[in-house]
């Protein structure tokens, strides 16, 4: 087995274990994608101007690229995690097999 196949297998095991949690992505066109993600809600430094940085606690979720036919929707995309909805703010390719999705909590 070559390195790429082993890496795909490792990712699949990680995301299908108890480490990853179930999520539902709602794409801008209304399609729902059931998947698993590694959730993180930690501090992140955000630049707020030329000389000012502030700390944000914006949630982030890592998901497998193989679960999506296209990049998760930024314009109107949403994620449901533990019954709470979040808007997709940004999507980054962080690994050949993963997306890092930054989220904003929806206001009630």
Buried (B, 14 or more C-beta within 10 A) or exposed (E): EEEEEEEBEEBEEBBEEEEBEEBEBBBEEEEEBEBBBBBEEEEBEEEEEEEEEEEBEBBBBBBBBEBBEEBBBBEEBBBBBEEEBBBBBEBEEEEEBBBBBBBBEEEE
